[in-house]
Amino acid sequence: MNDEQRFALSKVPEVTFAFWIIKILATTLGETGGDTVTMTMLHADKNAQNGGYLIGTAIFLAIFVAAVVAQIVTKKFNPWIYWLAIVASTTVGTTMADLFDRSFGIGYTGGASILFGLVLASLALWHWATGSIDVQTVSSPKVEVFYWVTITFSQTLGTALGDWLADTGGLGYEGGALVFGAALAVVAALYCWTTVSHVLLFWAAFILTRPLGATVGDLLDKPVSSGGLNLSRPVASAVIAAFIIAALVLVPQRAGRHPESAMARP
């Protein structure tokens, strides 16, 4: 039997080292891209009540919904559509977290707590409805809806966590990036040398890459007085986007495979 006879193909990429590199780049782009629209173009950082975060959220939410619809309609894994949806989810996560934390006054601690609960609730409902939260089983519209809802909550949570640790926690953007990077290293060690569920570790890493990208993005584009490098947000976003495109061209992506699905076949 060939691989396609023995394995069921999913509509998300195989989880490899390249996957995580592109994911971190995407989350960083989500931070700088979201800030480009809300802070540089709409000046929401100067007045949290001017509607900038709300307008930015509406713009990126529309892009995200369109990308997810395209992802669901597509019959098989398409790396360009998939990563467009991921970038859109990180960007809308940035603007949505800023909208709730700043414009609505919930604050970083409250926002992160609520979003963490939503992530757990989404995963629990997904598991209850399908019996698994393994991303390699994402091959039907029903499972894809759970997948993208969970991702949206996790990306928004990541932004709130990054801002909370950098600002409220007093570590700054560089310190926050080091903490989240160290946490990812711990998850990687658990993956390689323990029997902890790889599915749970995947979601832990997936969530942690978002605040890592958020703190790195803020480090790049925030003013020097706030602990950033004050780089141009549009330029930083364009450079990161170019790296993502180069990675997709140079490192071929293939669909994940789920052996257990094949076992159910006659």
Summary of the structure (lengths in Angstrom):
residues: 266
radius of gyration: 18.3
end to end distance: 13.6
largest distance: 64.4
contacts: 908
relative contact order: 0.18
helix: 76%
strand: 4%
